[in-house]
Amino acid sequence: MENLFNKQQRRQLELIKFLYQNQEWLSFKQIQKVIDCSSPIIKEDLNHFNNKFSEFLKIHITSNGALACFEPNISFEHLFAHYMSEATPFRLLEYIFYYPRQTIEELAEVLYTSSSTIYRMIQTIKSELEKNYAISITTNPVTLIGNEVKIRNFYAEFFNFSALVTEWPFFHLERNIINQFISVPMNLINSQYSFAQKRQIAILVTVNITRIQQGNFVSDKLIFPDRHHLYQALIKNKHFAKTLADYEERFDLTLDERTIMQIFYNYLHVGVALSYEELQNEERFANSYQSLQKLTQDLSKDFDLTLEQSDLLILSLHNAARMQGYTLGYYPLLIDMKSRFKNSAAAIYPIFFKQVEQYLVRYLEVSGIEPQKRLINYLVYVLYTHWPSLFNNFIQKTSKPKLLILSKYDFFHEHLIRDIIEVHFGNMVQIVSYKSKELNHNDLENVDADIIITNFTVDKIKNKKVICYHNFPSLTVMENIQKAILQYRYNIYNDLDLF
């Protein structure tokens, strides 16, 4: 959906993304290799950033280049969301969520632009929606059309991205009311969820309620018939029954069985298992359950990984394979974080990652599910995050870099620095000693060490990282040691590999 930004906004987003990834001195020639424009335009954009984002960004600009310093509390998504709030096409999409079936003339007045501009904008929006979400937009009235599940999914992704995690993106339904409303139903469906999952559920439910208020329903056939017992359990809950009339008034809806099921349909459709026991015992899940059991057992055996408790992992993989389009993260609006997570996973342990991808593709094919790239990325994320102590297993199997400490003072100083390194990096490195009574550059070239830290200047050595400290390792020195360890262990040579 980046094409909804104008040319200048796209260029500035590409530039600020590059600066965020490379917070070091950059010449204009380096920047121009990524941003195809002249130095004067780059300087103009940099000055614009300094003025616009002065609260969390300071860019030092000279005649030859620039250095960007971001405050460490800022995520890159925040910058995209800021631009999104100013881009008229996104403002149009937000407006018709609340007020559907507007005329082009009415939108032109609301958005302070011309009818012809609105019409051209709608054509661009139409192209992007059809390409990314398989839905479309009509004119006079201006409204989204297509599969209701996909329309709801688009708007859920839209509002999930448009506000900070600590903020609420809607103005028409209060956050605390939605949180109270979803608490009892979600405990019936899944009692274990974090603040992040609760926010996502709240966004999905708010979008669903709004679409229902406007007379838009998903097909009732999507909801598995056996789930209707949950409604009976819900209305028998004293707290929910007591507040039901209040919710009906606030939502301007009759919260009967059909409406409740429509509001929570994301978690009640045919493919979803509500518990490991259900997945394990119901015949309709037998093929998936057996395939995932084999997948996890084979990975554990192939790579000698511990997997003491696989229940949650298997349940989560099963549901994730069938929640595409029903929950957030599969079709991200602007930044595909699951794809970036996949890139990080591939860099950390490439052999394991390759096998995981192959096994997941095979599982989806056996399950009759198309192994789309985005779905694979999402399943990779689920497997890596739900496999207990997986990263600890990786650490034990990855060789440690050898680190040599040298001091121009004496070996007592070396021992002090060794103690500091051990406290900070523990078992991440293997500290080695220099035994010889002589030292020259040739000796250092041949020493059995991958990282050398010294308090004197040493010329660069091929295939070794040399880091200079003074009396004590500074924060910068410690960061350079950490970076050198990562570069050795995971072949990560710049932040782009993990961004």
C-alpha positions in Angstrom: 0.0 0.0 0.0 3.0 2.3 -0.2 1.8 3.5 -3.6 -0.8 5.5 -1.7 1.9 7.9 -0.6 2.9 10.6 -3.2 6.3 10.5 -4.8 7.9 12.9 -2.3 6.5 10.9 0.7 7.8 7.6 -0.7 11.3 9.1 -1.3 11.4 10.5 2.2 10.2 7.2 3.8 12.9 5.3 1.8 15.5 7.9 3.0 14.5 7.8 6.7 14.3 4.0 6.6 17.9 3.9 5.3 19.1 6.4 7.9 17.3 4.4 10.7 19.1 1.2 9.5 22.5 2.9 9.2 23.0 5.2 12.2 26.5 6.1 11.3 28.3 8.7 9.1 27.1 8.4 5.5 28.4 10.3 2.5 25.9 11.7 0.0 27.3 9.3 -2.5 26.4 6.4 -0.3 22.9 7.7 0.2 22.5 8.3 -3.5 23.2 4.6 -4.2 19.9 3.9 -2.4 17.9 7.1 -2.9 17.9 8.0 -6.6 18.0 11.8 -6.4 20.4 14.7 -6.2 22.4 15.9 -3.2 20.4 19.1 -2.9 17.1 17.2 -2.6 18.6 14.8 0.0 19.8 17.8 2.0 16.4 19.4 1.8 14.8 16.2 3.0 17.3 15.9 5.9 16.5 19.4 7.0 12.8 18.6 6.8 13.4 15.6 9.1 15.3 17.8 11.6 12.3 20.2 11.7 9.6 17.6 11.6 11.0 14.9 14.0 13.1 17.1 16.3 11.7 15.4 19.4 13.4 12.1 18.6 15.8 12.7 15.7 18.9 14.8 15.2 20.7 14.8 11.8 24.2 16.3 11.6 24.6 17.6 8.1 27.8 18.7 6.3 28.7 19.5 2.7 29.6 15.9 2.1 27.3 13.7 4.2 25.2 13.3 7.3 24.9 11.4 10.5 21.4 10.5 11.9 20.9 9.9 15.6 17.5 8.5 16.6 16.3 8.3 20.2 16.4 4.6 21.2 12.7 4.5 22.2 11.5 5.1 18.6 10.4 2.2 16.4 10.6 2.5 12.6 6.9 1.7 12.2 6.1 4.9 14.1 7.6 7.0 11.3 5.5 5.2 8.7 2.4 5.7 10.8 3.2 9.4 11.0 3.3 9.7 7.2 0.2 7.6 6.9 -1.7 10.1 9.1 -0.9 12.9 6.7 -1.5 11.1 3.4 -4.9 12.0 1.9 -5.6 8.5 0.5 -5.3 6.9 3.9 -7.4 9.7 5.4 -10.0 8.9 2.8 -10.0 5.2 3.7 -10.3 6.0 7.4 -13.2 8.4 6.8 -15.3 6.0 4.7 -14.8 3.4 7.5 -16.8 5.6 9.8 -19.0 7.2 7.1 -19.5 4.8 4.2 -21.4 5.6 1.0 -20.1 9.2 0.6 -20.2 11.0 -2.7 -17.0 12.2 -4.3 -18.2 15.8 -3.8 -18.7 15.2 -0.1 -15.3 13.7 0.3 -13.7 16.5 -1.6 -15.2 19.0 0.8 -14.2 17.0 3.9 -10.6 16.4 2.7 -10.1 19.9 1.3 -9.4 19.0 -2.2 -11.1 18.9 -5.6 -13.5 16.2 -6.9 -11.1 15.4 -9.8 -8.3 14.7 -7.3 -10.6 12.5 -5.2 -11.5 10.6 -8.4 -7.9 10.0 -9.3 -7.1 9.0 -5.8 -9.8 6.4 -5.7 -8.4 4.8 -8.9 -5.0 4.4 -7.1 -6.7 3.1 -4.0 -8.7 0.6 -6.1 -5.5 -0.7 -7.7 -3.8 -1.2 -4.4 -6.8 -2.8 -2.7 -7.3 -5.2 -5.5 -3.6 -6.1 -5.6 -3.0 -6.5 -1.8 -6.4 -7.5 -0.3 -8.5 -8.7 -3.2 -11.2 -6.1 -2.5 -12.2 -2.9 -4.3 -13.7 0.5 -4.0 -16.6 2.1 -5.9 -17.5 5.7 -6.6 -20.8 7.5 -5.9 -21.2 6.3 -3.3 -17.6 5.8 -2.3 -17.4 2.5 -0.3 -15.4 -0.7 -0.2 -16.8 -3.7 -1.9 -15.9 -7.4 -2.0 -15.6 -10.3 0.4 -16.7 -9.1 3.8 -14.0 -11.1 5.6 -11.3 -9.4 3.5 -12.8 -5.9 4.0 -12.8 -6.5 7.8 -9.2 -7.8 7.7 -8.0 -4.8 5.7 -9.5 -2.3 8.2 -8.2 -4.3 11.2 -4.7 -4.1 9.7 -5.3 -0.4 8.9 -6.2 0.6 12.4 -3.6 -1.8 14.0 -0.9 0.1 12.2 -2.2 3.6 12.4 -1.7 4.2 16.1 1.0 3.4 18.7 0.5 0.2 20.7 -0.2 2.3 23.8 -2.9 4.3 21.9 -6.4 3.4 20.8 -7.1 4.1 17.1 -10.9 4.5 17.2 -12.9 7.5 18.4 -16.5 6.1 18.2 -16.1 3.2 20.7 -14.2 3.6 23.9 -11.2 1.3 24.6 -12.3 0.4 28.1 -15.8 -0.6 26.9 -14.4 -2.9 24.2 -12.0 -4.4 26.7 -14.8 -5.1 29.2 -17.0 -6.5 26.4 -14.4 -9.0 25.1 -13.1 -10.2 28.5 -15.7 -12.9 29.1 -16.0 -14.3 25.5 -12.2 -14.4 25.0 -11.8 -16.3 28.3 -14.2 -18.9 26.9 -12.3 -19.1 23.7 -8.7 -18.7 24.9 -7.8 -17.7 28.5 -4.1 -17.2 27.7 -3.3 -14.0 25.8 -0.9 -11.0 26.3 -1.6 -7.3 26.3 -0.6 -7.3 22.6 -3.0 -10.1 21.7 -5.7 -8.4 23.7 -5.2 -5.2 21.7 -5.4 -7.1 18.4 -8.6 -8.8 19.5 -10.1 -5.5 20.6 -9.3 -4.0 17.2 -10.8 -6.9 15.3 -13.9 -6.8 17.5 -14.3 -3.1 17.0 -14.0 -3.4 13.2 -16.6 -6.3 13.3 -19.0 -4.3 15.4 -18.8 -1.2 13.2 -19.3 -3.3 10.0 -22.3 -5.0 11.6 -23.7 -1.6 12.6 -23.6 -0.6 9.0 -25.4 -3.8 7.9 -22.4 -5.9 6.7 -22.2 -9.5 7.7 -19.8 -12.4 7.0 -21.3 -15.7 5.8 -22.8 -17.6 8.7 -21.4 -20.7 7.1 -17.9 -19.7 8.2 -18.8 -20.3 11.8 -18.5 -23.9 12.9 -21.9 -25.2 14.1 -20.5 -26.8 17.2 -19.3 -23.4 18.5 -22.8 -22.3 19.3 -22.5 -23.9 22.8 -20.2 -21.0 23.6 -23.0 -18.5 23.2 -25.0 -20.5 25.8 -22.1 -20.4 28.2 -21.7 -16.7 27.6 -25.2 -15.7 28.4 -25.1 -17.9 31.5 -22.2 -15.9 32.8 -23.7 -13.6 35.4 -21.4 -10.6 34.8 -21.9 -10.7 31.0 -25.7 -11.2 31.3 -25.9 -8.3 33.7 -24.1 -5.9 31.4 -25.6 -7.1 28.1 -28.3 -4.4 27.9 -25.7 -1.7 28.5 -23.5 -3.1 25.6 -26.6 -3.2 23.3 -27.2 0.4 24.0 -23.6 1.5 23.5 -23.2 -0.5 20.3 -26.8 0.2 19.1 -27.1 -3.5 18.3 -29.3 -6.4 19.5 -26.7 -8.8 20.8 -28.5 -12.0 20.0 -26.7 -15.3 19.2 -26.1 -14.5 15.5 -24.6 -11.1 16.2 -22.4 -12.4 19.0 -21.1 -15.1 16.7 -20.5 -12.6 13.9 -18.5 -10.3 16.3 -16.2 -13.2 17.3 -16.3 -15.1 14.0 -12.5 -14.7 13.6 -11.9 -17.4 16.3 -15.0 -19.6 15.6 -14.6 -20.6 12.0 -14.4 -24.2 10.9 -10.6 -24.7 10.8 -9.7 -23.4 14.3 -9.2 -25.7 17.3 -9.9 -24.1 20.6 -7.7 -26.5 22.6 -5.0 -29.0 22.2 -7.4 -31.7 23.5 -9.9 -30.8 20.7 -7.1 -30.9 18.1 -5.9 -34.2 19.4 -9.2 -36.0 19.6 -11.5 -34.7 16.9 -11.5 -36.6 13.7 -11.6 -33.5 11.5 -8.2 -32.4 12.8 -6.6 -35.9 12.7 -4.5 -35.3 9.6 -3.2 -31.9 10.7 -2.4 -33.2 14.2 -0.5 -36.2 13.0 1.4 -34.1 10.4 2.5 -31.5 13.0 3.5 -34.2 15.5 5.8 -35.7 12.8 7.1 -32.2 11.8 8.1 -31.2 15.3 9.5 -34.7 16.1 11.6 -34.8 12.9 13.0 -31.3 13.5 13.9 -32.2 17.1 15.6 -35.4 15.9 17.4 -33.9 12.9 19.0 -31.1 14.9 19.2 -32.8 18.3 16.9 -30.1 19.8 15.0 -30.5 23.1 11.2 -30.2 22.9 9.8 -31.2 26.2 6.4 -29.7 25.7 5.0 -29.5 22.2 1.2 -29.1 22.9 1.1 -25.3 22.5 3.5 -25.3 19.6 1.4 -27.9 17.6 -1.9 -26.1 18.5 -0.6 -22.7 17.5 0.9 -24.0 14.2 -2.4 -25.7 13.3 -4.5 -22.5 14.0 -1.9 -20.2 12.4 -2.2 -22.2 9.1 -5.9 -21.6 9.1 -6.2 -18.0 10.4 -5.0 -16.3 7.3 -7.3 -13.4 6.7 -9.0 -13.9 10.0 -6.5 -12.3 12.3 -3.7 -9.7 12.1 -0.2 -10.1 10.7 -0.8 -12.1 7.5 -1.5 -9.1 5.2 0.3 -6.2 6.9 -0.6 -2.7 5.7 2.8 -1.2 5.1 5.6 -3.1 6.9 5.8 -6.9 6.8 7.4 -7.6 10.2 6.9 -11.4 9.9 9.0 -11.3 6.7 11.7 -9.4 8.6 11.5 -11.9 11.4 12.0 -14.7 8.9 15.1 -12.9 7.5 16.5 -12.7 11.1 15.7 -16.4 11.7 17.5 -17.4 8.4 20.6 -15.4 9.4 20.9 -16.9 12.9 20.8 -20.6 12.0 20.5 -21.1 8.2 20.5 -24.9 8.1 17.7 -25.2 10.6 15.7 -22.5 8.9 15.9 -24.1 5.5 14.6 -27.4 6.9 11.8 -25.6 8.7 10.7 -23.9 5.5 10.7 -27.3 3.6 8.7 -29.0 6.4 6.2 -26.2 6.6 5.6 -26.3 2.8 5.1 -30.0 3.0 2.7 -29.7 5.9 0.5 -27.1 4.1 0.4 -29.2 0.9 -0.7 -32.3 2.8 -3.3 -30.1 4.5 -4.7 -28.9 1.2 -3.5 -25.3 2.0 -1.7 -23.2 -0.6 1.9 -22.6 0.7 1.9 -18.8 0.1 5.0 -16.9 1.0 3.2 -14.7 3.6 1.7 -17.8 5.3 5.1 -19.5 5.4 6.6 -16.4 7.0 3.9 -16.3 9.6 4.3 -20.0 10.4 8.1 -19.6 10.7 7.4 -16.8 13.3 5.0 -19.1 15.2 7.4 -22.0 15.2 10.4 -20.0 16.4 8.4 -18.2 19.1 6.4 -21.2 20.4 9.3 -23.7 20.5 10.4 -23.6 24.2 14.1 -22.6 24.6 14.8 -22.8 20.9 17.3 -20.0 20.9 19.2 -21.6 23.9 19.5 -24.7 21.8 20.9 -22.7 18.9 23.5 -21.0 21.2 24.7 -24.4 22.5 25.2 -25.6 18.9 26.9 -22.4 17.5 30.6 -22.1 17.9 31.9 -19.3 20.1 34.4 -16.7 18.8 37.8 -16.7 20.5 38.6 -13.4 22.2 42.1 -12.3 23.0 42.7 -9.4 25.5 45.9 -7.4 25.4 47.1 -4.6 27.6 50.2 -2.4 27.2 50.3 -2.1 31.0 50.6 -5.6 32.4 48.8 -8.9 32.7 47.0 -7.8 35.9 45.2 -5.2 33.8 44.4 -7.9 31.3 42.9 -10.0 34.1 40.7 -7.1 35.2 39.4 -6.6 31.6 38.8 -10.3 31.4 36.6 -10.2 34.5 34.6 -7.3 32.9 34.2 -9.2 29.6 33.1 -12.4 31.4 30.4 -10.5 33.4 28.9 -8.9 30.3 29.3 -11.7 27.7 29.4 -14.9 29.8 29.4 -18.0 27.6 29.1 -16.1 24.4 32.9 -16.0 23.9 35.9 -18.2 24.6 38.6 -16.0 26.1 42.1 -17.0 25.2 45.5 -15.8 26.6 48.6 -14.6 24.8 51.5 -16.7 26.1 54.5 -15.3 24.1 56.9 -12.8 25.6 57.2 -11.1 22.2 54.6 -9.3 20.2 54.6 -8.0 16.6 52.0 -7.6 13.9 52.9 -10.9 12.3 52.3 -12.7 15.7 48.9 -11.1 15.9 48.1 -12.2 12.3 48.8 -15.8 13.3 47.3 -15.8 16.8 44.4 -18.2 17.3 41.7 -15.6 18.0 38.7 -14.1 16.2 38.4 -10.9 18.2 41.3 -8.9 19.7 40.7 -6.1 22.2 43.7 -3.9 23.0 44.5 -0.6 24.6 46.9 0.3 21.9 46.6 0.8 18.1 46.9 -2.3 15.9 46.6 -2.3 12.2 43.7 -4.1 10.6 44.1 -7.9 10.4 42.3 -10.0 7.8 39.6 -12.3 9.3 40.0 -10.8 12.8 38.1 -8.0 14.5 40.5 -5.6 16.4 38.8 -3.3 19.0 40.6 -0.7 21.0 39.8 0.2 24.5 41.5 2.5 27.1 41.5 1.9 30.8 38.1 0.3 30.9 35.9 -0.8 28.0 33.4 2.0 27.3 29.8 1.5 26.2 30.9 1.9 22.6 33.6 -0.7 23.0 31.1 -3.1 24.6 28.7 -2.5 21.7 31.5 -3.2 19.2 32.4 -6.5 21.0 28.7 -7.5 20.9 28.5 -6.7 17.2 31.7 -8.7 16.5 30.3 -11.7 18.3 27.1 -11.6 16.3 29.1 -11.2 13.1 31.1 -14.3 13.9 28.3 -16.5 15.2 25.6 -15.7 12.7 27.5 -14.2 9.7 25.6 -10.9 10.3 27.6 -8.0 8.9 25.2 -5.1 9.0 21.8 -4.2 10.6 20.1 -4.7 7.2 20.4 -8.5 7.7 18.2 -8.3 10.7 16.0 -5.3 10.0 
